[in-house]
Amino acid sequence: MWFYVQRVMIAHQVAAAAAYDSPRGSLSDLYPRWLGTRELLLHHRDPYSPEVTREIQIGYYGRALDPTRRGDPKDQQAFAYPVYVVFLVAPTIGFPFPAVQEAFRWFLLILTAATVPLWLRAFRWRTSATVTAALLVLTLGSFPVVQALKLQQLTLVVSGFIAGCVVLLVGGHLLLAGILLALATIKPQLVLPLMVWLILWACSEWRQRQSFLWGFGGTMALLLAGARWVLPGWTGSFWAALRAYREYTGRPESVLATITTPGLGAIFTVVVLIAVAVACWRARRERADAPAFALVSSLVLVVTIVVIPMTALYNQALLLPGALLLAKNFGLFRTKVFTRSACLLAGLVFFWPWIAAIALTIASLVLPATSVQKAWSAPLWSSMMTPVVVLLLLAPLANTVLREER
């Protein structure tokens, strides 16, 4: 997968950029956040302003984008995050960005690798060293993670916060878990459904679980108060930046809308949200170390990827806990002919990116690079179906476990 991304996919993108005179830039999602943080904290400039956006483009792409040039990227690389992300980035602004970029690359790699044993611990799944190593290799060799690492996407930071939050909940450290969940809201669209579920869970047993809400609420209050202090009135600029992002990215649709139609996607979204809400309600009193809690939490993350109006593949890194639970409970799917057949089809969808990447790697040994690059999209053919497959397999498993718990 790493070979495919570097030698086939990126090589194709470089050739296409040269053909259309399109700048590629640093390809670091951290850079807009880093420069915006530096300008806000050191020079007291609004990171959402057009002037700072222009400077971000110059540093990211090498020049400011020109809307009259057809080959220029649509992504403006504006500072489209809640302003309190600056508190996480602030320790780096005293260093040159190349050094920060290199250190951040290794930080993301280590953090992502750590999420595998964290989820295994949260699920109480004791595996051999060989199985753990295999899961680690498959995780770091999956396309969403490879892409996120290449782009230095903060989704991996959010994924690490979420894994740490769930592990702390299982271990009974509710206050710290609430703090981590609050920090994960730097990408609110990825955390909102999980946040609603965990707040419902905590409120259902207030006396035993109130410390989670104090940790989450207190940290959010500090983040919002700090954000207001460093940039009064930032919320209006943030929402304007989000609206602009949706415009220049072509109003992205959800996975469900992409694989069906916008109308059917909306209907399926409502059905899925109602179903997961019912599952959350049924599991609200479960202990954090109960199988039902793990399944519903993973289900909420999968549903998030399926229904949010974004199809960026790097966000599918949040499918990891759902995929691990399916692997852990694989034996339950072999009891009936129908489920065995479904698993075979699901396995083809799930493993297709690796199959295609291996084929392209072998082809690159005997065919010219330009010929191989023509098939650059082959490993991505099943990408939109992957979260749907995980959802369709995880949902009945969660329903079975919830029935047993009752």
Buried (B, 14 or more C-beta within 10 A) or exposed (E): BEEBBEBBBBBBBEBBBEEEEBBBBBBBBBBBBBBBBBBBBEEEBBBBBEEBBBBBBBBBBEEBBEEEEEEBBEBBBBBBBBBBBBBBBBEBBEEEBEEBBEEBBEBBBEBBBBBBBBBBBBBEBEBEEEEBEEBBEBBBBBBBBBBBBBBBBBBBBBBBBBBBBBBBBBBEBBBBBBBBBBBBBBBBEBBEBBBEBBBBBBEBEEEEBBBBBBBBEBBBEBBBEBBBEBBEEBBEBBEEBBEBBEEBBEEBBBBBBEBBEEEEBBEBBEEBBEBBBEBBEBBBEBBBBBBBBBBBBBBBBBBBBBBBBBBBBBBBBBBBBBBBBBBBBEEBBEEEEEBEEBBEEBEEBBEBBBEBBBBBBEBBEEBEEEEBBEBBEBBBEBBBBBBBBBBEBBBEBBBBBBEEBE
